[in-house]
Structure formats: C-alpha cells, structure tokens
C-alpha cells in the first residue's frame, strides 16, 4: 500500500472524552493548597538559601490570629532570605500563589541612600531545583511593616512543581539586622473565569507605567459584571469603579502598561468592558481608537497584540463588551496588559483629546470538553505565511517577517557603497496563477533614518507588514502571479515620498512559469547595476538611477539604520483570501552584514531573532514557523494549555504519547495546531489520536 493511501486513512479519535482525567481547568477538581503556620510551623518548610539566616516559629503575632515563622539576618554578611517549602502540584492546574509576610519596622534598610528592604520574588522549582522566578519587584517601607499578602502568578508551560522558594535579597548591605515574619502560603487552583480586576479600588496609581497616555482610577463610571462562563445576569460589584485612559494626540500611539500578573496560557479568552467618553473637543468627529496587548513578564518582555477597535459616534456614552484571544499569545507569565490610543480607521482622525474607560477584565475558558477536530497533511519546514480570509474587507492584507531589531538599529542593508549585495528567498507551495492571480511574495528594503526623521515610527514599522507605504525611502522585489498565467517579477522603489506607494518600477515577465516556487535573488554589482535571478535560473539585468551622485537623493539610500522584510501580499485581489506560501530560506549579504536562515528551528528565532510583521486590519500572527518532517497537523478546539495528544493503532489499547512537541494557536486564538512527526506515527496503516489531561 502506498504512503498516500496510508495518509488518507488516518483520522482523529472519536472517543476523546473517554481518556480525559482531572479536567482541572473545567470543573475545579483541584484543592486549594495551604501551607499553614498558624498553629505550628508548616512541616513543608525548610531553609532554601545559603547559611546565615535563622528561622523560628512564633506562637503569636501571626496574620490570622495564630502564629508565624520569624526569620532574621544580620544584614551585613548575610543579605538574603530564602525560605522554601516542599510541595507537589502541576503548574497547569494552579494559577496563583500568595505569601503573607511582614518586615519588622525596626529592621535595617538598604544602605547608600536607597532605603527599602531589597527585592522579592517567588520561584516555582521542579524536582531538579530549576529556577522559575516570577513577580520580581522592590519592597519599600512603610507598606511592608504590616502584614501584606504578596501575590505571584504560577508560571507555565505546565510542569510538576516540587518546591516553592521565596527570595528577599538586597544588592548591598543593610543599615542593621533585618527581621521578617511569614504567615500562610496558599496555592490556588485555576478558577473559570478569573476576574483579574473589577477596579473596585485604585489599583491603577501604583501599577500603571505611562508611555504617553494618562491612566487613573475613576470611582464614578462603572460597568455591571456578567460571568462569561455561566452567563449570569449583570450585577454591580461595589465599590464602583473603572480605569480611565486619557490621550491627547493619538498619532504617536500613546499608551502604557497596567500591571496585573497572571498566566495567559491557562485561559483561552480575555474579556473586558469598554466605555467611550468621546472626543473632548465639542463637535469633533475625530473619534480615534484603541489597541490592547498582553505584556510579557518574561524575556523579551514584549507586548503581544490581541485586539483593537475604532471608536465611532454610536459608542459614545455606552459600554461595549470585547472578547479577545488570551492563550494564543503563547505568553506563560504576563506582567499585565498594555493599552494604546490609535488614530482610528482612516489614520487621520487623531488630533483631538479622547478618554475611554475599561472595567471587568476577566480571563476564561469554555466549559465544554475540547476535541480533535481535524487531521491534515504535514507542511514543508520553514515559515508559513498565510493571508487573512476577510473577503473584500481587507484586500490589501500583507503578512511577513522582518530582520532583528537589534541589527536594524545599526545596519545599512542597502546596496549603495556596500556591493556586491544580494537579497534572496526560496518559496515553496506557491499557489498557481489560476488559483491565486496577482498573489505576491516580496522582499522589502526600508530606510530607517528617514522614517525616524519624518515621524519617529521606525520601531513601529518593523512589525507592520505594509511598511513600504509609510516609508520615506524604499526598494523592493515582488514575485507575482500573472492575471492570465505566468509569473511576473517587479523591482520598485521610491524616495522622498512618505505615505505613498512606489511609482518607479521595472518589470520582468515569465509567461511559461507555472508558479513562483524556487529561489529568487535580487543582486547588485555596484550602485546602479542590478539583476533579478529568477527561479528558472535566468538573469534579468536592470539599471537604476545613480542616487549617490544626485544631490537630491544622496542621503536616502545610505542609512545607518534599516530593515528588510520577507512577506506575502493579497495585492488587491480577494481571490487571495487564505492563500499561503512557505518560505524555506532567506538570505541577505553586503559589505555591512550577512544573514542566512533555513529556519531549522526550533522556532522562528532559533537562528536569528526575526520579528513578525502584521497588517493593521484584522491583525493576527499569520507568519508561523513550521518544523520539517511533520507528517500531520492536528487541530483541537481550545488554545488553553494542559492538553496532550496520544496515538494508537488500535482504538481500545496501546495508547502512547504522540510526540506532539510543537504547537501553536491559529489566527482565531481559539484552536491549537499540533505537529505529529513522521517518526512518531504508530505502526500500521491506520491510527487514532485523542486528547488527554
């Protein structure tokens, strides 16, 4: 029997529910773990740090009317506390740990005029004592001189926790001995939903990091709360309140970060209510908009876009409910959320001050059991770039990846004075001209210096897939399907022309090509002479203006900062909805730099720290790394973590781990795709898959 027939016989198991155990995220089966120091010192407690701290149990003075643990360091030779507890739980089944602690008011403070008691964090450690520290922050008096409950988000992805270790540490000596008291340690199971904040008190002043937009707690405007899982009738949570955001000019995307730690991977969706006050200028129709991100608490500490909206007259004075992807972010330790004001739908209505409010931020997962919904044939290894499917609403959608930001800040990727220069990519699974007319794959070379001088949005455009329109100076290579068959290659450029399409172009036609599959290169031997080396091996020469010798353009194509994008484009044709291509390798070389990547992985950034570039409409990550050797892709209808895949050649026995080590959420944020390697298929000509937890 041929391999093709074997592939056709594989299908998902219909008995997923038979193997499910625990359902911790769905039915709250896990107990709350309390390591109590009220009536005696917790038997789980031990000193996890270097010698020098002493711990004794005190029968009185605890936060709960009972006892507590007293810890003392001299503050000179010993500068840290490391109290620890032996525990046993799966991090995927718990979301939060709290520690009750008080610093004795008579304790010394950090020397050098800094004051305070140093930095605190909690580490979730496995049996091999790996370090998974979260919630790192500085403690200052006098807040710490009374009993405080410190809250830490349980990190992901899911692993077996064997030890908790609290660390309170100073970088220099204290002015005297330091004494702390420790009450109960509590580990809470995943609630569904988890109400992160109803803003019943001012959690904004201490937790807002301002990057151009003011935020404050407003006790007057409040949205009734409705449980999104049980769909209960809205109730008013008292005291009333919400967070108010105030932006003056939205063209620079003012925003900030509101800290509230949690693990996004445990929840499929984030919901919140938004109230639009409207423009503060009477009679203005400059409504503007907003966008929201999950703020990564782990390196690289990025903001992950989850959604946006454009305000309109009908929203003024009303609450609007939003549901956006959560677990699809891939972030396992969130610092909180970042919120920005945006120019709005047409990019120009951004000159009047606006205010808006957010309330009732909750994260949740569906209560129905997930199941495997499809099994599809594996894809080529590389970066799969897929255009969105939004019909005629987004015919200019583009998706792609751009060169690493650290390189872009100091690299001239251009060819002038840098020759010889080559830009190249290898395309696989390129759709045929008949199925995808005008479908476009491209290489964009963008000047960072001039866009910085124009509007200081160099950083923004590095992750925006339509950057050439915004650029002041740009050159690109397009590989396009013809409208009547064949393939076309276009070299286009512009200079001194922000916010416009390129109008200078040179075109080469390949009427007999059946697709754009293969390696395409854009090369320059010197400042003015270049070639397009097509996938069929043909060399197609062209000549450009001598920019460096023309005083009008001398500074436009020799930037100290720049970036290159590899991507795909609908090119104005709705037929290209959901079309896809896999880029299996890319290359850039000139006298300033050399980059080559065959995307061997694991992950998109294994070899180079590529950035994903997205379009502003229907924004979602659609440039996805794909591992080589994938036999099948499984899809299951949840993005929350904690689920694993088993396979068997028999429906009733022999179930083993299916070896699904690479997964990602689809662009909807509600489904997971998992790669089944050809080396992990069960024996025989038929197989079954099932989800377990």
N, C-alpha and C positions, 0 to 999 in steps of 0.2 A: 504494500500500500504506500502511496506517495505521501510525502510530508504535507502536501496541500490538503489531502483528504483528512489527515490527522488533525490539522488545524480546524477544519470545518466541524469536527465532531466535539471539540472542546466547548463546554458551556458551563455557566455558573450553577452552583448547587442550589437546589430549591428548598433545602432544609436548613437554611442558615440558623433559624431560631432554635433548633434542637441542640446546638452546641454552645449557645450563649450561656455564660455564667456570670454572676455578680451583678451586672447592669448598674454599677455604682453611680454612673452619671445620670441614670434614668430613674432609679427607684430609691435612691438614698439608703442603700443597704449597709453602707459602711458606718461604723460607730464613730462618735467623736472621741478622740484620744486626749485624756487629761493626765498630765504628769504632775500630780498634786504634791505641794509642800506644806499643806495646811496643818495636818495632824502629825506628820513626821517627814523627814527628808525623803523625797522620791527615791525608791530603790533603783530607778533607772539612771540616777545622777552619777556623774564622775567628773574629775578634773581633766579636761582635754588639752590643757596647754602646757607650756614649759613650767618648770618648778618656780616657785616664788609666791604664788597666790595661796591663801588659806581659806577654807570653806567650813563653816559650822552651821548647824541648824538651830534656829531660834524659835522657841515655843510661842512667842507672842510677837506682835508688831507686823503681822502679815497683812496683805491687802484684803483678805476675805474673812477677817476676824480670827484667824488662826496663826500659824507660824510661817516661816520663810527661811531661805538659805542666806546666810551672811558671807560675803566674800571680801577679802582685804588684800591689797598690795601696798608695798612701801612707796611706790610712785617714783623711785629713783633707779633701783636695779631691776625692778620688775614693772613693766609698763603696760601690761595687758591682762585681762581676764579671759579665760577660755572655758567657761562651764559647759558641760556636754551631757547628753542623755542617750542611752541606748533605746532605740525604737525599732519598730518593724511595720512598714506600710508601703504601699505603692504610691508614688507621687502622682500618678494619673487619676487616683481616686480621692485625692485631697487637694484643697485649693489654698489653704491659709493656715499659718502657724502664728500664734500670739505668745508673747513672753511678758509677764508682769515684772517690772523692775523699778527700783528707786535708788538714786545716788544719795548717800548721806550728805546733808548740807554742809557738814564740817570737812568734807573731803578737799584735798588739794586740786588745783586746776592746772591745765597745761601751761608751762612756762613760756616766756617770750612775748607776753602781752596778748596771746591768742585767747586765753581763757578757755572755758568749756572742759569737757571730760574726754575728748578724743572722738573716735569714730566707732560706730556699731554696725554689725551685720550678723546674719544668721546663715549658717551653711548646712545644707542637706547632704549628708555623706553616705555613700554606699558601704558595703562590707569591706572594700579595699581602701576606705577613707579618702575617696575622691573629694575634691573641694568644689561645692556648688553654692557659692555665697550669693545672697540676694539682700536687697534693702540697705546697701551701704550708705550711711549718711553720718553727719556730725551731730553730736549731742551738746547742747548748750544749757547752762543753768539760766533761770531758776526752775524751768519746766521739769527738769529731771529730778528735782529734790522732793517730789511727791511721787506716789505710785502712778506709773504710766504703763499702759498696755501698748507694747510695740508690736506692729503687725507686719508680717512678711509673707509675700506670695510664694506658694510652693512652685518651684521651677519645673520645667519639662525639658525634653520629652520624658515620657513615663519611665521611671526606673525604681528599683527597690531601695528604699531608704533604710539604713541601719543605724544611723547616728544623727542627732542634731547637735550643732555646736554654735553657741553664741560667742561672739568675739567683740570685746570692748577694748580698744587699743589707742594709745597716743603715739605720735611721732617723735615726741621729746619728753623729757622728764616733767613730772608734776611738781607743784609747789609744796606738796606734802602727801602723806598716805591717802589712799582712796578706798572708800568702803561702799559696796553696793549690796542691795537686798533683792533676792529673786523669789517671786511668787510662783504661781502655776504656769505651766507651759501647756498650751492647748493646740491640737491639730484638728482642723475642721474639715469634714467631707465636702465634696463638691455639691453646692446647692443648685437647684434648677428652677427658676432663674436665680442669678446672683445680682442683687440690686447694689451696684457699686456706689451710687450716691443719689439720694433724693434732694440733696442740698437743703437739709433742714437746719444747718448751721454754716458758719463761714469756714469752709474747707478750702476756699479759693486764695485768700490772702497769703497763706503760708505755702501753698502748693502750685501757684501759677508762676511760670517762667516766661517773662514778657519778651517777645521778639517783634515788637511794633504794634501790638493790639492790646488795649487795656482789658482786664477782666476783673470782676468784682462780684461779691455775693449780694443778691437782691432778695430781701425778705418779703417783697410785695407782690411779685409776679410768680405764680406757681401753677404747675400742671398737675391735675389729678393723675394718680398712678394706677395702671392696669397691669396685672400679672400676664405676661405674654404667653406663658405656658398653659395656665388654667383659664385664661380669658375671663377673669373676674371683672365685675363692673368697676369702673374707675372709683377710687377713693382718694380723699385728700389726706396726705401724710403731713402731720404737723410737727414742729412749726413749718409754716410755708417758706418757700424759697427756691431760687434757681441761680444759675451763674449768668451774669450779663457780660457780653462782649461788645466793645466799642471800638470801631475802626474809623479813621478819618479819611484816608485815601487808600483805596483798595488795589490800585495798580501794582503796588510793590508787594502784594500778598502778605500783609501784616498778620501776625499770629502769635502763637505761644504754646506752651505745654502745660497741661494740667495733670499733676502727678497723682495717681491712684493705682498702686501696684496690683496686678493680677496676672494670671496665666491664660493668655488668649487661646492657647491650643485646646483648652478644656471645653470651650464653648463655640458652637457653630456661628452664632449671630450676636451682634450688639445692636440694641435698640435704644432710642432716646427720643425725647420730645423737644421740638424747636419752636420758639415763638419769635416772630419777626416784627420788630417795632417799626421798621421802615426807615426811609431817609430822614435825617434830622433837619434837612433844608425843606421848608414848606413848599409844596407843589412839585418837588423833584420827582422825576421818573427814573433816576439813576439807582436802580434797586440793588445792583451788585449780587453777591452770592457768598457761599462758604464752601470749604472743603475740610475733611477731617481725616486724621491719621491715627494709627496706633504707634506710640512711641516705644521703641525697643529699649529695654533695660539692660541688654547685653550688647557687647561689641558687634557691629559697628555703630550702635546707638542711633540708628536711622529712624526716620519717620516712614511708616508703611501706609500708603494711601488706601483708604477703604471706601470713600464715597464723597460726593459733593452735591450741590444743588444751587440753582439760580433762583433768587427771590423775585417775586412779582407782586403786583398790586393786590391780588386776591389773598396773599399770605399775611398782609399787614393786620396786626392785632389778633392773630389766630395762632393756635398751636398746631403744628404738623408733626406726625409721627414718622420716624425713619427706622428702617431695618437694614443693616449693612453686614457684610461678611466679617467674621472675627477670627476663627481658627485658620481660615485660608491665608492669613498673614504669615503663618509659619513662625511667628514670634512665640517664645515659650516663657518669657519673663518681661512683661510690659511695665514700663515706668508710668504709663497712663495714656492720655490722648493729647494730640496736638490739633489745634483748630486755627484755621486761617480764613480771613475775608478775601474774596476774589472779585475780579472785575465784573463777573457776570457773563451772560450768554454771548454778547457781541464784543466783549473786550474793551468797550469804551465807557460804559456806564459805571464809572468808578471814581468820580470826583467829589461826591458828597458824603459826609459822615453818615454812618449807619450804626444801629445797635440791634442785637438779637440775643435771645436767651436760650439756654439748654437746661433740661431737667430730666430726672429719672433715667440715668444711664444704667442699663441692665444688660447682662450677658446671659445667654441661654442656649439650650439645645432642644431639638424636637424630642417628644417623649415616645414616639414610635420607634420600634427597633429598626436599625439600618439593615440594608440588604445589598448584596451584589446585584447590580442592575444590568451590566453588560460585560462581555469579554470581546476584545477586538485584537486584531493582529498587531504585532510589535512594529515600532517605527525605527528609522535609522538613528544612529547615535549622532548627537550634535545639538544644535539649538533649533528647536521647532518654533517657527514664528507663524502665528495664526491671526488673521484679520477678524474683526468682530462680525456679528451676524445681524446688525441692526438695520437691515433693509435700506431704504432710501434716506434714513435719518443720519447716516454717517458715511457718506460715500468717499470721504477723504481720510478714512482711518489709516493710520500708519502704526507699525509696531517695530521694535528693534532693540539693539544693544549698543552701548557706546563705550569708548575707551575709559580706563580707570581714572577717577577724578584726581588722584594724586599725580598721575602722569600728565593729565591735561593742564594742570596749573603751571607747568614749567617746560612744556614740549611744543616745538614747532613741527607739526605733522605735514606742513605744506612742502611743495617740491622746489620752490624758488630758492636758489642758493643751497639746496640740500641734495641735489641729484647725484647719482640716479635714484629715482623714487618709484616704488611700486605699492599699489593698493590692490588686494585680491580677496576673493571669496569663492568657495566651492558650494554650489547649490545642488540639492538632491530633492526628489519628489516635487519638482517644479511642475505646476499644472500645465496642461496643454493649452495652446492658443484658443482652441474651440471651446474648452470648458471655462477658461478664465481670460477673456480678451482684456488687454491693457494691464493685466496683472504685472506688478512692478517689484523687482528686488533691486536694492541700491546700496551704494557707498556714498556717504555724505562727509565732506571735509569742511570743517567750520572754524572760522576765525574767532578766538576768544577775546583778543584785545579790543576789537572794535565794538563787539556787543557789550563789553564791560563799560566802555566809554559812552555808549548810546543809552543804556538803561540799567546797567549793572545786573543783568539777568543771565550771566554766563553759567552760574551753577544751575539755575532752573532749566535752561535749555539742554543741559547734558542729560537730563532724564525726560525730556519732551521729544517725542518722535517726529514732530513736524518742525524741528528747529530751523531748517533752511529758510522758511518763510520769515522767521524772526531775525535771522542773521543779517548783519550789515554786509559781510563778505563770505562767499561760499562757492565751492565747486563740488560736482558730484558725477557719479557714473550710475546710469539706470539700465537695467536689463528688463525689457518689457515684452510681453506677448503682443503680436500684431492683432489688429481688429479683423483681418482676413487671412489669418495664418501667419506662420513665420515668427521670427523674433527680431526685435529692434534694440540697438544699444545707443544710448544718448549720453553725451557729455554736456553738462550745462553748468553755468556759473553766473554770478552777479557780483558787483562791487558797489559800495556806497549806496546800497538800496535796502534799508531795513523794512520789514513788514511788507514784503512783496515777493512774488515768485521770480525765479530766474528767467530771464528773457533771452540770454545768449545760449545757443546750443548747436552742437554738431551731432549729426545722426548717421548711424550705420545700419543697413538693413541686411537681414539674414533670412531670406524668404523660404529657404528649404529646411530650416531648423524646425524640428518637431516640438522642442521645448527648450527652456533655458538651462537645463541640467548641465553641470560641469563647472570647470574653473574659469572665471573671468578675471582679467587683470587690467588695471589702468596704470600705465607706466609713463615716466618722463625721463628722457635722457639729459635734458637741460631745462632752462626756464621756459622755453616756448615750444619745444617739440615733444609730443606725446604719442602714445599708441593705445588702442584698445585691443587686447589679445583675447579673442573670443573663445568660447568653449570648444569650437571646432578647430582651434589652433591657428586660425587666420590672424594676421597682424594688420591692423587698420590704423593708419597714421593720421595725425592731425596737427595743426599749428595754432597756438594761442597768441593773443597779443603779448607784447613784451612789457608786462606790468611793471617790472622793477625799473625800467628805463623811462617810464611815463611819470612825470611828477604828480599827476592826478591820482595815481594808484600806488605809488612806491611803498606806502606803509600798509597796504591792505592784504598782501599775501605773504608777509614775513612775520607772523605773530609769535610772541613769546609764550602765549597760551592758546590752546586749540583743542579740538576733539574730533574724533571720527565715529560715525555711526554706520552700522550694518543693519539693514532692515527690509521691510516689505510694505507695500502701499496698494490700496484699492484703486487709486488713480481715477477717481470719479465714477467708477462703474460698480453698481450694486450687485452685478453678477459675481463679483469677487467676495461677497459675504462668505465668511468661514473658510476661505481659501488659505492654504498653508504651504510652506516650504521649509525644508530643514537645511540649515547652513552647517556643513560638516567641518569647515575650516575657514579661517580668515588670516590675512597677513598684511602688515604694514612695514615698509622699510625705507629709510632715507638716512642721510648722514647724522641725523639727530637721534634716531631711535629705531629699534626693530621689535616688532611684536608678531608672534605667530602662535596660533592656538588651534589645535584639532579637537578641543573640548573633550578630552579624555576623562575629565572629572576626577572624583565625584563632585557634581555640582557645577554650576556655571562659573564660579570664581576660583576653581582649584588651581588654574594656571595663571590667570590674570583676573584682576578684580573688576570684571565687567559690570556696568550699570545697565539696568533695564530701562528702556525708553518707552513711554506710553503716550497715547493721544489724549487730548483734553476731554473729548466726548466719550461717554460710556467707558470710562477709564478702568482698566484691569490689566494684570500682568498676563500678556499673551506671548511672551518670548520665554520659552521653558526649556531648560536643559533636559536632554533625553539620553539615558545610558545606552551604550552599544550592547548588542546581544539580547535585547528584550524580545521574548517570544510572544507575549500577550500583555495587553493593558487591561486591568480590571477596573471597573468603576463601581463605587458604592456611595450611597446617598447620604453621607454625612462628611463634614470636614473636621469634626471634633476628633481628637486623638484617643488613644487607648485601645483601638481595634487592631487585630492582626488577622492575617489570612492563613488558612490551612488548605491543603490539597490532598487528594487521594484518587487512586484509580478505581476505587470501589466506593459506592455510596454509603456503605454500612460499616466500614472498618478501614484501618490503615491511614488515618488522618495524621499528617505531619505538617510542620511549618513549610509554607510555600516559598520561603526565601524572598518575600517582598520587602526589600530593604530601602527602596526608593519610592517615595510617594509625593504627590503634590496636589493642591486643590485646583479645581477648574476655575474658569473666569467668573462663574456664578458665586463661588465661595460656598457652595452647598454640597458639592460632590468631591470625592477623592479619587484620584487615579493612581494605581499602584502597578509597578513593573514586575512581571514574572520572567525571570531569566530562563533562557533555554536550558541551562544546566540544572535547573531545579524542577523540571517537569517530572511528574510521576511516570513510571513505566506504563507501557500500553498505548493503545490507540484512542483512549477516551479518558477524560478526567473531570473532576469536580472541584469547586472551590467553595469555601464558606468563611464567614467572619466569626471570630471568637473574641471574647474579652475576659 
